[in-house]
Amino acid sequence: MHTDSPISATLVAWGNAWLLGHVSLETALDRVEREAGPQVVAAEGIETPLLAFLLDRRIEGLNAFRLALPVSGDPLGLTGPPSFNGVAIDAGQAAVAVLPGRCLGLVPSADLRGSSYRGVRWATAEASAAAPDVPSLAEAEQSLRTAMVAATEALLGVGGPAQGFPTADALDRAGESLAPGYPGRAHRVGALAARLAVALRLADERGLTSGQVAVRGAALRDLDRAVRRARVAAHNAIVESQV
């Protein structure tokens, strides 16, 4: 799993599409498993297949998923408690299942068994039911485009090798998209954020002086913040549109 294509984002997008009737549960689960392999959920020492877990939570009233893409100092999408926040920050991602009167946090990790099994193990934790402080889709789109322009100008002003963003061909290989049912603007913002996330992963600092690294690092940190906010806003947009 790479944070430029977090499995939590896939679960949130396709889970919401299923909950709102745009796709079947089988279709949503197939899309999630194509992204990262078989999925299990661990709760109270017991592992349950993701399919069974989702069906059980639906019976309990599961009505939405929200995405969190936190980093140290910026717990984006999280509202506590600290124990859940810490695990999610360490992972750099989490999905939050919204149920009547409570929320359940899901944090993924690689599930490796034997020489060939590759999947995802979701750890569960109670999460605060408070609404997260995240930008609207319009705010996130504006901030993303502003940060992209600023980062481009900063990177073009740094001398040395490997400047700017990766080529368009490299970005086009991102291939990430939201699920059916999302607003058109969410698809557009999510696609741009996903491509820029690939650019951030591919960016390197080889051959730069310490001063050039500092300029480049500041620009990329600002862009990373805007990318994470845009992705969270895009993935939560289908839920917000129902309010």
Helices and strands as residue ranges (DSSP letters): H 7-19, H 25-36, E 39-43, E 46-49, H 50-59, E 64-68, H 82-91, E 94-99, E 102-113, E 117-127, H 137-156, H 168-172, H 184-202, H 210-240
